[in-house]
Amino acid sequence: MNALDVTLWVIVPYVSLTVFVLGHVWRYRYDKFGWTTRSSQMYESRLLRIGSPLFHFGILVVALGHIGGLVIPKSWTEALGVSEEAYHLSAIVLGTIAGVCTVAGMAILIYRRRTVGPVFTATTRNDKLMYALLALTILLGLAATVMANIVGGGYDYRTTISPWFRSIFYLQPEGSLMAGAPLLFKLHALSALVLFAVWPFTRLVHMLTAPVGYLTRPYIVYRSREDRAGSQPPRRGWEPIGRP
């Protein structure tokens, strides 16, 4: 394994994971009020109602597929009676559908953010960088799936990329496993590492937050400004507009 492979598949993953963890700790400690998606629904909702469910459904299935493919060893699925052909077919079908939904949803959201004036005005440089990296990572992953498994003769990433991924967390990195992987898979992995490094400093932090507190917080009482029976009459000179 040469120096470049050591840098890309051993050093860069640990740098990315370190920034990912410490960045979230820093963000939560010093920027709690910025830990938000900065919702733009009040500016435009028609395109959002279409693009957001498509994107979130697709990205959720993609994430579950990656967890299953990278974390669960091949020997485990075989021990459960899942043949390689069945796993391969289901991964291609579900992965392609989820990838198309994710790309379509993101395309709608980016179009909305670029063409709707108030939404575009509320878009920061940080948001633009996040969208670019997210789109690049998703497109490279979809391209790798299509080129390797549909156009090409197939590639079993669970014999190379998956063991490499797990070896990072075992603290025994095997960067040599990535050296022979197809180029698109390498680019997809590198773009994902860059995305994880910038993740804590973008609106993507909301994906690690669940509104559990809403279940136990007290009710919010709203009171009308209109006069009610038994209340004191308004002071002279301060009557509501439109009343005699």
N, C-alpha and C positions, 0 to 999 in steps of 0.2 A: 504494500500500500504506500503510494507516494505522499509527499507533503500536502498536495492539493486535496487529496481524498481525506487525509487526517483533518485538515482545516474545515472542509465542507461537512463531513459526516461525523466528526467527533467534537471539534471545538465549537462550531456554529450552533449545533443543537443545545449544548449546555449554556451557551451565552443567551440563546433565545429563551430557554426555560427559566433562567435566572432573572432576566428582565421581565418575563411574564409574571412571575410570582412576586418579586420585589416591587414591580411597577404597580400591581394591584394593591399591595399593602400601602405603598406611598399614596396612591390615589384615594384610597378609602380614608386614610388618616388626615390628609391635607386638602382633599377636594370632595367632601361628601355631597355638597350641594351641586357639584358638577357631575355626579354619578347618575346620569339620566340619558335618555334617548333624545332629549330636546324635540319632543313631538311636534310635528307640523300639520297635524290633522285639521286644526282650525283654519288653515290657509286653503287646503284642498283635500277633499275626501273621496271623490269618485275614482280616480286612478289608484288612490291608496287602498281602497276596498278591494281592488283587483290584484294589484301587485304585491301587497303585504302578505295576504294568505298564501299566494303561490310561492313566494320566496321562503317564508317561514316553514311551510310544509316541506318544500324541497330540501332546505338546509337541514331540517331535523332528520329526515330520512338519510341524507348524505352523512350526517354526523354519526347516526346509529350504525350505518354501514361501515364507516371507517373504524368505529370502536370494535365492531364484530370482526372485521378483517385484520386489524392491526394488533389488537389486544388478545383475542382468543386464538391460541395455537391451532394449527391445522390438525394435529393429532387429536385434539379434543372433539372437533366436529366429526372426524372419522370414527372416533370411539362412540359417538352418539348415533352412528349409522347414516350420517349425511355423506353421500358420495361426493367426490370431487366434481363430477359432471353436474350434479344437482346444485351444489354450492356455486359453481361457476355460472350456471345458467341464471339462477336467482339473483346473483350479484350483478350480472350484466343487465338483466331486465329492470330490476328495481333501481340500480344505479343510473341507468340511462334515463328512466322516467323522472327520477328525483333530480338528476342533473338538468334536464330540459326545463322542469318546473322552476328550479332555482334560477337558471339563466333568464327565463322569460320573466319571472317576477322581478329580478334585479334590473332587467332592461326597462321594465315599466317604471320602477322606482327612480332609476337614473333619468329617464325621459321626463318624468314628473318634476324631479328636482331641477332639471335644466330648463324646462319650458314654463313652469309656473313661477311668475315673478317673485312673490313673497317667499316661496320655498327656496328659490335660488339665492335670494338675498340673505336668507338665514343659514346658507351653506358656508361653512368655514373651510379654510385650506386643509385643516386637519380632516374634515369630512371627505374632501376630494381625494386625499391620499388614501384614506381608509377604503373608499369605494374602488379606487384603482387597484389596490392590493387584493381586496376581496374578489373583485371581478377576475383579476389575473389568475388567482389561485383556483377559482371555480372553473374557469375556462380551460386551464391546463389539466385539471383533474378529469374533466369531461373529455378533452382531446386524448388524454392518455388512455382512458377506458375505450373510446371508440377505435383509436388507431391500433391498440394492442390486441383487443379482444374481438372486435367486429371486422375491421379491415385486415388486420394481421392474423397470424395463426394462433394468437392467445399468449398470455403471459401470466404465470402463477406468481404473483407478488408475495404470496404467503410463505414462499421459500427463501426470499431475500429481504424485501423491504420490511415485512412484519417482524422477523427475528432481529433485524437492525433496530427497529423502533423499540422493541422490548429491551434490547441490550442497553439502550440509553438509560433506562430506569433501573436496570440491574447494576448500573455503574461499572459495566464491563462492555463498553461500546465496541461493536464490530463493524467499523466503517468499511471494511473490505466487502461486506455484503452488498453495499450500495454501488460499489465501483462498476459492477457488471449490469446494473439495472438500465433499462431503456432511457433515452434522453428525456422524454416527456415526463416520465415518473420522477426523474431527478429534479427537473425544473419545478414540477408540482410540489415536491418536498421542500425545496429551497424557498419557494414563494410562500409556502405555509409557515416556515420558520420565521421569515421576515414579518409575516402578518401577525404571528403570535408575539413577536417582539414589540410591535407598535400597538397591539391590542389594548393594553392597560391605559393608554393615553387617548383613546378614542371613545366614541359612544357605544362601542361593542361591549363595554363593561356591563351593560344592562342584561346581557345574556347570562351573567353569573349571579343575578339578583332575582329573588322571588318575593312577591309582596305578601309575605307571611303576616306582617304586622297589621295588615288590613283586617284580619280575622278577629283581632282582639282589641283594636283601638276603639275608643268611645265614639258614640254618635256625634255628628256635627249638627248643631242646632242652627237653623236659618230663621231669621225673623224678617217679616216684611216691613218696609218703610211706611206703608200706608197706615192711616189712623185706624184704630180699633175702638170698639165700643168701650166706654169707661176711661179711655185715655184722655189726657189733658189736651185741650185744643191748642193748635199751633199759635205761637206768638204772633202778634200783629206785625205784618211786614215780611213774614216768612211763610206765607201760605203756599202750598204746592201750585205750580203753574197749571193753568187750565181749569181751576176751580173758581167759582164766583166769589 
